[in-house]
Amino acid sequence: TVASVIVILINTSLIRYGGDLAVGAYGIIKRIAFLFVMVVMGFNQGMQPIAGYNFGARQYDRVNHVLKLTIILATSVVMGGFIIGEFFPRTVASVFTREKELIDIVVPGMKIIFMVFPIVGFQMVTSNFFQSIGMPGKAIFMSLSRQVIFLLPFLLILPRIYGVNGVWYSMPASDFMASLVAAYLLVKQYRKYKVRN
């Protein structure tokens, strides 16, 4: 799958530019990020039947309400991740390891990867929203846009310029670009069905 190829590329780039410790650092950062992403996935599961039912019933005001509420909740959760990643990376990393050299790699990596975390919730909810209202094509495109259209080229280019930091930068850069795509598609959808924020 695409996700497997991306993980392989990330790990090989980290080994090449940062060594085994960089791969270990990525494992720690990924686990921390997943704690917050998992909560957002739960919100998405709760939103899906409500948005789908009301969209089918043309109750667009209710669709609008549940979407806005889910985005607010998801953003609140990932903001927590952003605060932890930006201001307490060393403390969090110390929970996973006592090795100072590894912690010293985790800290800048976490700060870079979490820098656009506040908009990750919006991107995830929007992607799931399109799936909820019977538009899996757009949901798949949004998922692929992050991994294939943006992340893959960034992983091939940025590490050559910035080394191990280039691997870290590729992730928030792709999240930011994917969020722009999500915002564009959502606005377009709202105009089409006259659903107002």
C-alpha positions as CSV (number, residue, x, y, z in Angstrom):
1,T,0.0,0.0,0.0
2,V,0.9,3.7,-0.3
3,A,1.2,4.0,3.5
4,S,3.8,1.2,3.6
5,V,5.9,2.8,0.9
6,I,5.8,6.1,2.7
7,V,6.9,4.5,6.0
8,I,9.8,2.7,4.2
9,L,10.9,5.9,2.6
10,I,10.7,7.8,5.9
11,N,12.8,5.1,7.7
12,T,15.4,4.8,4.9
13,S,15.8,8.6,4.8
14,L,16.1,8.8,8.6
15,I,18.8,6.0,8.6
16,R,20.6,7.7,5.8
17,Y,20.7,11.2,7.3
18,G,20.3,10.6,11.0
19,G,21.1,6.9,11.8
20,D,19.3,4.4,13.9
21,L,18.6,6.9,16.6
22,A,16.6,9.0,14.2
23,V,14.4,6.0,13.4
24,G,13.9,5.5,17.1
25,A,13.1,9.2,17.6
26,Y,10.5,8.9,14.8
27,G,8.9,5.9,16.5
28,I,8.5,8.0,19.7
29,I,7.1,11.0,17.9
30,K,4.7,8.9,15.9
31,R,3.3,7.2,19.0
32,I,2.7,10.5,20.7
33,A,1.0,12.0,17.7
34,F,-1.2,8.8,17.3
35,L,-2.6,9.3,20.8
36,F,-4.2,12.6,19.6
37,V,-5.1,11.3,16.1
38,M,-6.9,8.3,17.6
39,V,-9.2,10.6,19.6
40,V,-10.0,12.6,16.4
41,M,-10.7,9.2,14.6
42,G,-13.3,8.5,17.4
43,F,-14.9,11.9,16.8
44,N,-15.1,11.1,13.1
45,Q,-16.8,7.8,13.8
46,G,-19.4,9.6,15.8
47,M,-20.0,12.2,13.2
48,Q,-20.3,9.9,10.3
49,P,-23.8,8.4,10.8
50,I,-25.2,11.8,11.9
51,A,-23.8,13.7,8.9
52,G,-24.8,10.9,6.4
53,Y,-28.4,10.6,7.6
54,N,-29.0,14.3,7.7
55,F,-27.3,14.9,4.4
56,G,-29.6,12.3,2.8
57,A,-32.6,13.9,4.4
58,R,-31.4,17.3,3.0
59,Q,-31.2,18.7,6.6
60,Y,-28.2,20.7,5.7
61,D,-28.4,22.9,8.8
62,R,-27.9,19.8,10.9
63,V,-25.0,18.6,8.7
64,N,-23.4,22.0,9.1
65,H,-23.9,21.8,12.9
66,V,-22.4,18.4,13.4
67,L,-19.5,19.2,11.0
68,K,-18.6,22.4,12.9
69,L,-18.9,20.7,16.3
70,T,-16.6,17.9,15.2
71,I,-14.1,20.3,13.7
72,I,-14.1,22.3,17.0
73,L,-13.7,19.2,19.1
74,A,-10.9,17.8,16.9
75,T,-9.1,21.1,16.8
76,S,-9.2,21.3,20.6
77,V,-7.7,17.8,20.9
78,V,-4.9,18.4,18.4
79,M,-4.2,21.8,20.0
80,G,-3.3,19.9,23.1
81,G,-0.9,17.8,21.1
82,F,0.6,21.0,19.6
83,I,1.1,22.5,23.1
84,I,2.8,19.3,24.3
85,G,4.9,18.9,21.2
86,E,6.1,22.5,21.1
87,F,6.6,23.3,24.7
88,F,7.2,20.0,26.5
89,P,8.9,17.7,24.0
90,R,11.8,16.8,26.3
91,T,9.5,15.9,29.2
92,V,7.4,13.7,26.9
93,A,10.4,12.1,25.3
94,S,11.8,11.3,28.8
95,V,8.8,9.1,29.4
96,F,9.9,6.8,26.5
97,T,13.6,6.8,27.0
98,R,16.4,7.9,29.3
99,E,19.0,8.1,26.5
100,K,20.0,11.7,26.2
101,E,21.3,11.4,22.6
102,L,17.9,10.0,21.5
103,I,16.0,12.6,23.4
104,D,18.1,15.3,21.7
105,I,16.9,14.0,18.4
106,V,13.3,13.7,19.5
107,V,13.0,17.3,20.7
108,P,13.6,19.2,17.4
109,G,11.8,16.5,15.4
110,M,8.7,16.7,17.6
111,K,8.7,20.5,17.4
112,I,8.9,20.5,13.6
113,I,6.3,17.7,13.1
114,F,3.8,19.2,15.6
115,M,4.2,22.8,14.2
116,V,1.0,22.6,12.1
117,F,-0.8,20.1,14.3
118,P,-3.7,22.5,15.0
119,I,-4.9,22.1,11.4
120,V,-4.5,18.3,11.3
121,G,-7.9,17.8,13.0
122,F,-9.6,19.9,10.4
123,Q,-8.0,17.9,7.6
124,M,-9.0,14.6,9.1
125,V,-12.6,15.6,9.8
126,T,-13.1,17.1,6.4
127,S,-11.8,13.9,4.7
128,N,-14.1,11.8,6.8
129,F,-17.0,14.2,6.1
130,F,-16.9,13.5,2.4
131,Q,-17.0,9.8,3.1
132,S,-19.9,10.3,5.4
133,I,-22.0,12.1,2.8
134,G,-21.4,9.4,0.1
135,M,-18.5,11.0,-1.7
136,P,-15.7,8.4,-1.2
137,G,-13.9,9.7,-4.3
138,K,-13.1,13.0,-2.7
139,A,-12.2,11.4,0.6
140,I,-9.8,9.0,-1.1
141,F,-8.3,11.9,-3.1
142,M,-7.7,13.9,0.0
143,S,-6.0,11.0,1.7
144,L,-3.8,10.4,-1.4
145,S,-3.1,14.1,-1.8
146,R,-1.4,14.1,1.6
147,Q,0.6,10.9,1.1
148,V,1.3,10.8,-2.7
149,I,0.9,14.3,-4.1
150,F,2.6,16.2,-1.3
151,L,4.4,13.9,1.2
152,L,6.2,11.7,-1.3
153,P,7.8,14.5,-3.3
154,F,8.7,16.4,0.0
155,L,10.4,13.2,1.3
156,L,12.4,12.9,-1.9
157,I,13.5,16.5,-2.0
158,L,13.7,18.1,1.5
159,P,16.1,15.5,3.1
160,R,18.6,16.2,0.3
161,I,18.6,19.8,1.3
162,Y,18.1,19.8,5.1
163,G,19.2,16.3,6.1
164,V,17.3,14.6,8.9
165,N,15.4,17.9,9.5
166,G,14.2,17.6,5.9
167,V,12.4,14.4,6.8
168,W,10.8,16.1,9.7
169,Y,9.8,19.2,7.6
170,S,8.2,17.0,4.9
171,M,5.4,15.9,7.3
172,P,4.0,19.3,8.4
173,A,4.5,20.7,4.9
174,S,2.3,17.9,3.5
175,D,-0.2,18.4,6.3
176,F,-0.4,22.1,5.5
177,M,-0.9,21.5,1.8
178,A,-3.5,18.8,2.3
179,S,-5.4,21.1,4.6
180,L,-5.5,23.7,1.9
181,V,-7.0,21.1,-0.4
182,A,-9.5,20.1,2.2
183,A,-10.5,23.7,2.8
184,Y,-11.0,24.3,-1.0
185,L,-13.1,21.1,-1.4
186,L,-15.2,21.9,1.7
187,V,-15.9,25.5,0.6
188,K,-16.8,24.2,-2.9
189,Q,-19.2,21.6,-1.4
190,Y,-20.8,24.2,0.9
191,R,-21.5,26.5,-2.1
192,K,-22.9,23.6,-4.1
193,Y,-25.4,22.6,-1.5
194,K,-25.9,26.1,0.0
195,V,-24.8,25.0,3.4
196,R,-23.5,28.1,5.3
197,N,-21.0,28.3,8.1
